[in-house]
Amino acid sequence: MTASPSHTVSDDVAFTIRDTTLVTQATGLRVQNLREFRHALTQVPPGSIYHHFWGRFLRPQFAEPEYNNDFASWSWHALHERALAERLSMANPADFSSFRELREELVEIVESRLDEGELVPWARADQQFYFLQSQIIVFDTGLSVRTPPEMGDAISHLSAGSIFYHFIDARRRTPEHADDFSCWIMDQGPEWLPLAEAVQAIDPYFSSLPDLRRDLCTVFEQHLQDKEA
């Protein structure tokens, strides 16, 4: 991944809403069996691991994916390794402080499977795994909000790219490894801390961008209604 603007808060008050898209790039690495896959995991840039975990959110989906990342999907559909696919799918990147730690977890999962038997799972030649990476392109929407209630009103109208940038990609950019929304809300005063904590509690990994937008709307509605009561 290439660097993007450091934060979305333009001053002490306003939250600037941005949009984004991902441009896919080849890494030149491709593998056909599980041993090659394990070696490639140790070699690919962190941006490739990012792409294969989070890039699916901005790719057109014609059906609900069975697994939550590309590594798990390939393990099942190409290698026919369901148990391995399920283990890889449960590796939630939100639980790791860096992609280095996530990489170590993935390598450990694959090594454990290789240690279980002498036969190395292979894919057909037309089902090789191609390691990709992404360049993130960020757009200024020209929109901003100045209060948490304004943010609550805006959430339902945000594009999928805006949700991705502020709720998922922010975890890579911010020192807190948290989403932009909750980081900004925390700066608005201690009375908004419960709302910020509720936003942070939303797990993006097992959702889609429309689901995340809906969950965010629900959290804002509940907390704003509580404050008005």
C-alpha positions, 0 to 999 in steps of 0.5 A: 500500500502507498501512503495516504493522507495522515488523518481526516481531521482538518482542524480541532473541530471539523471532520473531513470526509474522504473517499477512496478506491484501490488500484490492484497491482501484481507482485510477480509472485504466484504459487501452486502448492502449499509449501510454495504458499508458505514460502511466498507468505514470508516474502511478499510485501505487507501491502499484499497481505493487506490486499488479500484481507481487506481488498475484497471489500471494494471488489464487486461481489456477485455472491456472498464470499464463503471465507473472509480472505483470499488466502482462505478461499484459495485453500478451499477452492484450489487446494480443497483444504477446508480445515486450513481454509477455516483456520486462515479465515479466522485470522482477524487482522483487527486482532493484530497490531501490525501486518508483521504479526499477522504474517507470522500467524499465517505462516504458523497456520500453514506450517502446522498444516504441512507438519500434519502429513507427508503429502503437500496439497497442490492446485491445478495449473489454472488455479495458482494463487497470484499475490497482488497488492493495492495502491490506494487512491484518496479523494476529497469529497468536499464534505465535512461535519463538525459535531457527532450528531452531524456525523450520525446524519452523514453516515447513512449517505457515505459511499462504500469507499468512504466507509472503507477509508475511514473505518478500515484503512484508518487502522493502518494509518492511525497511531491508535490502530483505530477507525477515524470516526471514533478517534475524532469523536473522542476529541469532542469531549468526555460526554461522547466517550460511550459513542466512541467506544461503541463505534470501536466495538464494531468488528469490520472483518466479518461484515461487508461495507453496507453492513458496516454502514448499517451498524454504524447508523444503528450505533449513532441512532441509539446513542444520540437518542439516549442523549436526547432522552 
